[in-house]
Amino acid sequence: MTPLEDFAAAVSARARGRIRGSVALDMPDLGRLYVDETGAIESDRAADLTLTATSQVFRNIVAGSQNPATAVMTGKLKVDGSPMRALKVGEILSSEP
């Protein structure tokens, strides 16, 4: 399993049935995941919301060691779309499935 596939599995476990609409997790150092209520897949498909950060920032959010709101405020996480929706997605990704 590649690092992106491994990360997609972790994100899918948290997102499945909980994400409304779609979100792209854009990681310039690793790749791009398309996430919706069915889970996460590697894809360049257009999404309602795009979050951009390094793979390490996303891993820290999923692990619970990086607060998503703090990541946005410190410039570690860029949001293209609704900031309120981005915070909701961040809460979902940082909470246990």
C-alpha positions as CSV (number, residue, x, y, z in Angstrom):
1,M,0.0,0.0,0.0
2,T,1.4,3.4,-0.9
3,P,1.5,6.2,1.6
4,L,-1.4,8.0,-0.1
5,E,-3.5,4.8,-0.1
6,D,-2.7,4.3,3.6
7,F,-3.7,7.8,4.4
8,A,-6.9,7.4,2.3
9,A,-7.9,4.4,4.4
10,A,-7.5,6.5,7.6
11,V,-9.5,9.4,6.2
12,S,-12.2,7.0,4.8
13,A,-12.8,5.5,8.3
14,R,-13.5,9.0,9.6
15,A,-15.4,10.5,6.7
16,R,-17.7,7.6,5.6
17,G,-21.3,8.6,6.3
18,R,-20.3,11.8,8.0
19,I,-19.1,14.2,5.2
20,R,-21.8,16.1,3.4
21,G,-20.9,17.1,-0.2
22,S,-17.3,16.7,-1.2
23,V,-13.9,17.9,-0.2
24,A,-10.5,17.6,-1.8
25,L,-7.4,17.2,0.4
26,D,-4.6,18.6,-1.7
27,M,-1.2,17.5,-0.5
28,P,1.5,18.9,-2.9
29,D,4.1,16.5,-1.3
30,L,1.9,13.4,-1.6
31,G,-1.1,13.7,-3.9
32,R,-4.8,14.6,-3.8
33,L,-7.7,12.8,-2.1
34,Y,-11.3,13.3,-3.1
35,V,-13.5,12.7,0.0
36,D,-17.3,12.3,0.2
37,E,-19.8,10.3,2.3
38,T,-18.5,7.1,0.7
39,G,-14.9,7.6,1.8
40,A,-11.6,8.9,0.3
41,I,-10.0,8.0,-3.0
42,E,-7.0,9.3,-5.0
43,S,-8.5,11.6,-7.6
44,D,-8.3,15.0,-9.2
45,R,-12.1,15.2,-9.3
46,A,-13.5,18.7,-8.6
47,A,-14.9,19.1,-5.0
48,D,-17.1,21.6,-3.2
49,L,-14.3,22.5,-0.9
50,T,-10.5,22.2,-1.2
51,L,-8.1,22.0,1.7
52,T,-4.4,22.3,0.9
53,A,-1.6,21.5,3.3
54,T,1.4,19.2,3.5
55,S,0.7,15.5,4.2
56,Q,2.2,15.9,7.7
57,V,-0.3,18.6,8.6
58,F,-3.2,16.4,7.5
59,R,-1.7,13.4,9.3
60,N,-1.4,15.5,12.5
61,I,-5.1,16.6,12.1
62,V,-6.2,13.0,11.7
63,A,-4.0,12.0,14.7
64,G,-5.5,14.7,16.8
65,S,-2.2,16.5,17.5
66,Q,-3.1,19.5,15.2
67,N,-6.2,21.6,15.7
68,P,-7.7,22.3,12.2
69,A,-8.7,25.9,13.2
70,T,-5.2,26.7,14.4
71,A,-3.7,25.2,11.2
72,V,-5.9,27.6,9.2
73,M,-5.0,30.6,11.4
74,T,-1.3,29.9,11.2
75,G,-1.3,29.4,7.5
76,K,-0.5,25.7,7.6
77,L,-3.9,24.8,6.1
78,K,-5.3,26.7,3.1
79,V,-9.1,26.8,2.4
80,D,-10.7,27.2,-1.0
81,G,-14.4,27.3,-0.2
82,S,-16.5,27.9,2.9
83,P,-14.4,28.5,6.0
84,M,-17.3,27.3,8.2
85,R,-17.6,24.1,6.2
86,A,-13.8,23.6,6.4
87,L,-13.9,23.7,10.2
88,K,-16.7,21.1,10.2
89,V,-14.6,18.8,7.9
90,G,-11.6,19.4,10.2
91,E,-13.7,18.3,13.2
92,I,-14.8,15.2,11.4
93,L,-11.2,14.3,10.3
94,S,-9.8,14.9,13.8
95,S,-12.5,12.8,15.7
96,E,-12.6,9.1,16.1
97,P,-14.8,7.2,13.6
